[in-house]
Amino acid sequence: MLPEGLRYIDSWVVDDENLDRCFQLMETDDPSLFDVWLQHWIDLGDFELFPVINSAEAAARVNVRWGDKQGTGS
């Protein structure tokens, strides 16, 4: 029940005892598709959406902010 343009990547259960919390990684160029997806599933649980970036993008952003100071201890 994914709308066209919203891609499921993977999921992780983070409470291995109760199995009551799961993170799903999804990808889209159109964030409004999450609203469409939520309408299909909202009656089954509580959902929170968080934008994420990969490690390479995070490192590039840090390097832009810190420039050559990264790793020098200053």
For each residue, the residues with C-beta under 8 A, 3 or more apart:
1: 37 40 41
2: 6 7 8 37
3: 6 33 36 37
4:
5: 28 29 30 33
6: 2 3 26 27 28 30 33 34 36 37
7: 2 26 27 28
8: 2 11 24 25 26
9: 24 25 26 27
10: 24 25
11: 8 22 23 24 25
12: 22 23
13: 16 19 21 22
14: 21 22 23
15: 18 19 20 21
16: 13 19
17:
18: 15 21
19: 13 15 16
20: 15
21: 13 14 15 18
22: 11 12 13 14
23: 11 12 14
24: 8 9 10 11
25: 8 9 10 11 52
26: 6 7 8 9 34 37
27: 6 7 9
28: 5 6 7 31 33 34
29: 5
30: 5 6 33
31: 28 34 51
32: 35 36
33: 3 5 6 28 30 36 37
34: 6 26 28 31 37 38 49
35: 32 38 39
36: 3 6 32 33 39 40
37: 1 2 3 6 26 33 34 40 41
38: 34 35 41 42 47 49
39: 35 36 42
40: 1 36 37
41: 1 37 38 44 45 47
42: 38 39 45 47
43:
44: 41
45: 41 42
46:
47: 38 41 42
48:
49: 34 38
50:
51: 31
52: 25
53: 57 58 61
54: 57 58
55: 58 59
56: 59 60
57: 53 54 60 61
58: 53 54 55 61 62
59: 55 56 62 63
60: 56 57 63 64
61: 53 57 58 64 65
62: 58 59 65 66 70
63: 59 60 66 67 70
64: 60 61 67
65: 61 62
66: 62 63 69 70
67: 63 64 70
68: 72
69: 66 72 74
70: 62 63 66 67
71:
72: 68 69
73:
74: 69
